[in-house]
Amino acid sequence: MAEVNRHDGVTHNYLRENEFNIWFTMIAPDMDAVEAVLGEITEKTGIKVLNLPASKMFKIKVDFRMDD
């Protein structure tokens, strides 16, 4: 996970007990940049990273009231 986390565009990272045991999300300026990062992770770890881009973006806005 350290190799994945060292990239600035990684926003979430989850370790799972599954065949696909690390799941992460990342943002980048374009798909070429995404592919470059995924290629770098594969090169450093020897693990093939699947690119599963979102087909729809979901944003959830949460406001927490902070009382003194």
C-alpha positions in Angstrom: 0.0 0.0 0.0 2.9 2.3 0.6 3.7 2.5 -3.2 0.0 3.4 -3.9 -0.1 6.0 -1.1 3.0 7.8 -2.3 1.1 9.2 -5.3 -0.5 12.6 -4.8 -3.7 11.8 -6.8 -4.7 8.8 -4.6 -7.7 9.9 -2.6 -8.9 6.7 -1.0 -7.2 3.4 -0.4 -8.7 0.2 1.2 -7.1 -3.1 2.0 -9.6 -5.9 1.5 -9.7 -9.7 2.1 -10.5 -10.6 -1.5 -8.8 -11.7 -4.7 -8.6 -8.0 -5.5 -7.1 -7.1 -2.2 -6.3 -3.4 -2.6 -8.8 -0.9 -3.9 -8.0 2.7 -4.4 -9.3 5.8 -6.2 -7.2 8.5 -7.7 -7.6 11.8 -9.6 -5.4 13.0 -12.4 -5.6 15.7 -15.1 -6.3 13.1 -17.8 -6.4 9.4 -18.6 -2.7 9.5 -19.8 -1.6 10.7 -16.4 -3.7 7.9 -14.7 -2.2 5.3 -17.0 1.3 6.6 -16.2 0.7 6.3 -12.4 -0.8 2.8 -12.7 2.2 1.8 -14.9 4.6 3.1 -12.3 2.8 1.2 -9.5 3.0 -2.0 -11.6 6.7 -1.4 -12.4 7.6 -0.8 -8.7 5.5 -3.7 -7.3 5.3 -6.3 -10.0 1.5 -6.3 -9.5 -0.8 -5.6 -12.5 -3.1 -2.8 -11.6 -6.6 -2.9 -13.1 -7.9 0.5 -14.4 -11.6 0.6 -13.7 -12.6 4.2 -14.4 -15.9 5.6 -13.0 -18.7 5.7 -15.5 -20.6 8.2 -13.4 -19.3 10.6 -10.7 -21.1 10.8 -7.4 -20.5 13.7 -5.0 -21.9 13.7 -1.5 -21.8 17.0 0.3 -21.6 16.7 4.1 -21.7 19.6 6.5 -20.9 18.9 10.1 -22.1 21.5 12.7 -19.2 22.3 15.1 -20.5 23.7 18.3 -18.1 25.2 20.9 
